[in-house]
């Protein structure tokens, strides 16, 4: 098979993969969107935009599709990722991103009862609740209305005509009660005298009725004077109490008037305060002042929302940035040399990464033949003889790579600089990072065939890698043996979270310096 045929097959294979990746990443979806749809009805769906995140227990599991008005409520449709089960008795909340920004939805389990059956496509999450800020705003409106009602009641009660008339009527009733008590006490002495006379008559009749019971009646009559004295004492004490009540009422008439005036003044002051608050609220709602423009000016609100959305997205990306280090060495069987690799992998998302790699090969790169055709000319410019010079050359021993990678299911496409020359690569990961099969090609501009390298990597104990494969296997002139250069090697792999945090804060430091 000729070199051109090999290169054509490889390029065709890469183009097929790139075309498939473009369909996968672009807007052309041959298989339709994955997952299932749910909806929830809120009292208000303001600031909930399509593509807003849907979280379940703090993990993003879907996106908002659209919002619509149904029965006076805001219905929010969302798409949930396949494999994620939402119980029918789950609770969905509206949350705010940042201080002022668009909302996102968060689903939580109902801790007061066991989880229900999983919801199916097109069903609703019944328990939909607003964000705490919206609830607080409604409560504040209710409190304001209650204060206004209380103010109106106080104004009616303590106004100049109604309040004074009610207070005068109260004092008149107290005076009438005092007079009634005094008249009652004055007539009590005559009633006691009448009772005593009746008792004397009754005693005489009883003595005549039976001599046996006379002693009992005599004892009862003997107790009557003591009872009379006690009644007199009680009457005197009641009279003194009535006099004290009258003096107390007379002394507090001025205090009652002062209290009424203070209450009326407080009511007027409260009314003025509420009027000022209402005027300020109207100005804010009209878009006047800094706060009014900030809250009700559409252009300012849109600009602020766009800014906060950008800041939130930037901070989220900085928080999700991961930095991984890998150091490995490969022993080349045909040449007896070793290659050492130092790699830094920056991964902003699980399906996207940037790879920076420094390679040190003590013996240089693979041996290559360089052919030079020369012609000797005489003094007149006529050719005398031709000769061909063939020499073996090696590439530089210190090289670097900078690649961009995109993961599509079990496949990962890579492209960029590979060992200081342009190249492409593909990885197949059937079981994640545990086992990886890689094929990469580079150095397409060399005099010989392109440099192809096949690698198999096995990860042990989470931080140890074992590698094996074949290097430059379509060029046979690698050594005196003329064999494919097989290699084996090992390395270590770890994540540096401190470096991830520093890299995430670096753009913020650049912006602050500007």
C-alpha positions, 0 to 999 in steps of 0.5 A: 500500500502506497504512502498516499493511500495510507494518508488518504485513508487516515484523513478520510477516517478523521473527516468522518469523525469530525463530521459526526462530531459536528452533527452531534455538537451543532443544531442538527440532532438526528435522534431528537432531544433526550430526557422527558418533560415536566411542568410546574405552575407558579403564582408568578414566573417572572425572570425565569428564562428558557435554558435556565438550570433545573437542579435536583439536590444541588445537581443540574439535571435539566433545563427550562424549555419555555413559560406560558400563562395557564389559568392565571398562573405561570406554567414552566416547562422543563426537560429532565435528563434521562435516568433522573427520577423525580418523585410525584410528591417532590417540591420545586422552588424558585431560586435567584442566581446572585444578588440580582439575576435570573432565576433557576429552579431547584427540586427537593424531596419532601422530607415529611413523607416517603418518596412517591412514584417517579413522574412520567413525561408530560406530568406536573410537579404539584408542590411549586413554591416561590422564592423567599424574596417573593414571599417576603414581598407579599407579606410586606404588602399585607403588613402595609395594608394592615397599618393603613387600616389601623391608621384609619381606625385611629383617625376615626376614633380620636377625631375632634368630634367623635373622640371628644363626645365619646370621652364626655359620655364616659365621664357622665356615666361614671358620675351617675354610677357614683351617685347611685352607690351613694343613694344605695348606702344612704337607704341601707340604715333604714332597711336594717332598722326594719329588719331588727323590728321584724326580728323582735316580733318574730322572736316574741312569736317564737317564744310563745310557740315553744319554750323548748326552742326559746333558748335557740332563738335567744342565742340567734337574737344575741348574735344579731347585734354583732351581725349588724355591726359587721354590716355597718363596717362593710357599708362604711368600707364600701363608702370609702371605696366609692369616694376613692374611685371618685377622687381617682377619676377626677385626678385622671381626667386631664391625663385622659385628655392628654392621652387622647391628644397624644394618640391623635398626634401620633395618628397624624404623624403615622399618616404623614409617614405613610403618605411619604412612603406611598409617594416615594413608592410611586416615584420608584414605580415611575422609574424616578431616582437611582432605585427607580431606574434600577428596578423599573427602567427596562433598559437598566434592568436588562443591562443589569440582568445581562451583566449579572448573568455573565458574572454568574456564568464566569464564576460558575466556570471558574468554580468548575475548572479542574487541573490535572498533572500527569508525569510518565516515561516510555521505554522504546524497545527498538532504540533502547531510549526513554521518552519522558512526558510532563502534562497539564490538563485544564478541564473547564467542563467534563466534556472539554479540556486543554492539554499542555505537554512537554516531551523530553527524548534524550536520543531525539526523535525517530530517525528519518532520511533526508534526500538531496539531489544536486547538479554540478555545472561548468563555467558556462552553466552546462551540467557536468554531473548529478549526484544524490545525497542521503543522510539520516536526521533526527528531530529535536529532543525537547518538544511540546504539545498543545491540544484542544479536546472534546468528549463525545460519549466514549470517544474523545477528539483531540487536535493541535500541536503534537510533539511540536507539529500539527496533528490529530488524535482520537481516544476510545474510553469504554470504561471511563478513565480506567482503560483508554485506547488512543491513536494520534497522527502528526508530522505530516510534512516530513519527507517520510510517512506521517508519524502515527502512534497507538497507545493503550493506557490502564489506570491502577489505584486511581493515581498510577498509569500503565501504558503500552503501544507502538510508535511510528509504526508505518515507518519501518526505518526506525533502527538498524533492526527495521522493526516497529518501535514498541514501547511500555511505560508507567506514570502518575496522575493527580489533581491539583485543586489549589492550582484550579482555584488560582487559575479560576481567579486569574481572570478576575485579577486581570480585570481588577488591575485594569 
